[in-house]
Amino acid sequence: MDASDQLRLENKRLQRAVQELSMLNDLARDLGASLDADKIMGKIVRRALRAVDASQGVVTLVDSRERTTLKTLVRTTSESGERRPFHLNESVLGWMMINKSPLMLNDPRSDDRFRGVKWDESVMSMLAAPLMVKSRLTGVITVYNKRHDESFSDDDQRLLSIIAAQSAQIVENARLAEDERALIHVREELRLAHDIQVALQPGESPHVPGYDMDGVSVPARTVGGDYLDFIELGKDRTAVVVGDVSGKGLPASLLMANVQATLRGQAVWCDSVSQCVSRANELLCRSVKRGNFVTLFYGVLEHDTHKLKFSNAGHNRPFLVNPGSKPVMLEKGGLVLGVKNDFVYFEDEIEMLPGAVLCIYSDGISEAMNTRREEFTEERLAAVLEESSNRSAREIRDAILSAVGEFVAGAPQHDDQTILILKRVS
């Protein structure tokens, strides 16, 4: 090779180097102007295709949050409409996860490393480079089919590797920003769900002559699945309700709203407690997903006779404390709601004597757990009730919450805590 040939070769090399630097500079400027993951990866693919003169490209993100490392998110392909887009072969992705280095296949079907792999018939050549963040594979950029029936070169591999190295952290930042936006959206939806659930709870206790009533429901999460309600049934009857739906969080809160609407709709029209609960069960069996269920205590207080007629559908047994007596449980009950549509619920009744206290609660109270995984238990609840039964309904409620809080000593709770206190004062 004479001097003029060497000069032309050197000029060509320098010209390519200038073009590469210009392309990388443009890419850096474009990528830095956006935090939209899809737009960023679209720019990366388009720049990579022009840089190595390939037909198609794809960015495949590796989702490290999934239990399987082969869980991938194919986010961007070239916009060519001439042929369907390629996706990264899982065998190649597995190779990239192990080796974390560039891969060039100019004749993929004859490559011993991928013997037995079924390639798309249109794939003639392939070049892939890892997206690495702190030695962790976060994705792969892959281009297919060098144009003009040529083969990818070492220079193409080097350039794609530079593009991948330059892009990896930016893509990861964009994905994290996307996750953060999604999390903010979820939190806002949960906040709205919380506000709706609070609005569904009784704003204040009903004023019934001769009685003091109070209740509270504390969700373990932003929203919960416990149901607390007072329902005024004309001038001389008031229903008291505590329920607990299966599940946690938002799904449980949606089911709780369904239970409330169902029960309120039936309470107004049904003549008896048993009829109301039986009818609510029948309706819930039609709408509740198989495997979900609801425990419910539903009682109706007759103001004039001081009789409380009630039906217990698999709920915690309430405590009744009569003056001068120890707390006793209302033992009678039936099957949880939403399981058997033809189950017949029976009712029982008690008389609310002057000074009597009825405590209806959810298992988040009796099963509240401390750091030693010990439960608060019904026995401790009975002891608090016996000690505080001469106080107002609000004070009894607060005494129970205080005793539970002292017992768990800050240990995180995984179940909602609901208390309803009904006390006859005269």
Secondary structure, 3 states (H helix, E strand, C coil): CCHHHHHHHHHHHHHHHHHHHHHHHHHHHHHCCCCCHHHHHHHHHHHHHHHHCEEEEEEEEECCCCCCCCCEEEEEECCCCCCCCCCCCHHHHHHHHHHCCCEEECCHHHCHHHCCCCCCCCCCCEEEEEEEECCEEEEEEEEEEEHHHCCCCHHHHHHHHHHHHHHHHHHHHHHHHHHHHHHHHHHHHHHHHHHHHHHHCCCCCCCCCCEEEEEEEECCCCCCCEEEEEEECCCCEEEEEEEEECCCHHHHHHHHHHHHHHHHHHHCCCCCHHHHHHHHHHHHHHHCCCCCCEEEEEEEEECCCCEEEEEEEECCCCEEECCCCCCEECCCCECCECCCCCCCCCCEEEECCCCCEEEEECHHHHCCECCCCCECHHHHHHHHHHHHCCCCHHHHHHHHHHHHHHHHCCCCCCCCEEEEEEEECC
